[in-house]
Amino acid sequence: MGLDAWVRCADSIDNVQLETPFIFTNEPEKGVQEVAYWRKLHELQTWMYQLYKKKGGTEDFNCINLVLTLEDLKELETDIQSGLFRCDPHDDNSVLTCIESAKECINEGKIVYYTSWW
């Protein structure tokens, strides 16, 4: 068994059941695009799990959709650049590229979220 993780953006999440303003379990029905995909990037999963807990998450962090804000993305970017978030340099670059794409989605009025399956 492995860890698969995605950052996706959606035109809206009007059709989803929000558990909190930042957490939902069902997928949006339309207008979803993949921003990034990683396989076994445990460092990112740990970082997102900590964010999930900070936002009020209490369940197992598996198959949960976690809405990401500009502030969340900036915090992750800062953690990477300061060395608080460490993984393979190639993965750091892919996460930084994802952050830039995700910021663009948010600036276009879309919803950005992280999800994983393990």
N, C-alpha and C positions, 0 to 999 in steps of 0.2 A: 504494500500500500504506500502511496506517496502523497505529496502535497501539490495540488494544482491551485494557482491563484490568478485572479484577473482583476484588472481595473476596467470598468465599463462606464459608458455614459449613455444616458437615456434622454429622450426629448421631454419626458415627464414621468412621474411615478404616481399619477392620479389613480391608477387602477390597483395599486398595491396596498396591502394591509400594513400600516405602520405600527410597530410595537412601541417605538419612541419616535421623536422627530428625526432620529438618525439611523434607525434600525428597521429593516423589513425582511421578510423571509420569502415571499413569492416574487418572481421575476416580472418586470414590466412587460406588457404584451407587445409593444411595438416601439420602433425608434431607438433600438439599442445597438450600440456599436462597441466593439472591443477596442480598448485603448492600449492594453498591454496584457501579456500572459507570461507567467513564470512557472517553472517546475522545480519544486523542492527548494524554494527560497525561504528557508525557515526564519532568517533574520527579519524579513519583511512581515511574515506572519506574526512573529512575536511583537513587532512594533505595532501592527494593526490590532492585535489582541489587547495590548495596553490601551490603545485609543478606544477600543470597544468598551472596555471596563470603565474608562474615564467618562464615556458618554452614557453610562448606565446599563451596559450589557451585563446580563447575569447567566445566560445559558452557555452551553458548549459553543465555542466559536468555530462552528463548522456549518457550511451552507447558510451563512448569515450574510445579508447584504448591508454593508456599513456605508452610509452616505459620507462623502468626504467634502469638506468645505475648503475654500481658499486658505483659511488659517491652518487647517490640518496639513494641507500640501506644503505650505511654507514651513511649518514645523518639521515635517519630514525632510524637506530640502536642507534646512539648517542643521538637522541632526546628521545628515550624510556629510555635509561640507565640514562640520566640526569634528567628525570622527566618532560621534556617539552611536551612529548606526554604521555597523561594519559588516561587510561581506566581501565577496570577490570584487575587485575593481570593475570588471565587466558588468557585474550585476548592479553595482552602484551607478554606472553610466546608464544602464537600461532603466533604472528607477528614476533617475534624473530626467531622462527623455520622456518617460511616462508622466512625470509631474508637469512638465511644460505642456504636453498635449492635454492633460486633464484640466489645467488652468484655462487653456483655450476653450475647452468645452463649457466650463463654468461661465466664462465671459460671454459665451454665445447663449447663455440662459439654460443650459442643459444641467442635468443632475449627474454627478459622478459618484460611483460607489465601488467599493472593494468587496470581493467575495472569494471564498476559498472552499476547497473540498479536500478532505483527507480521510 
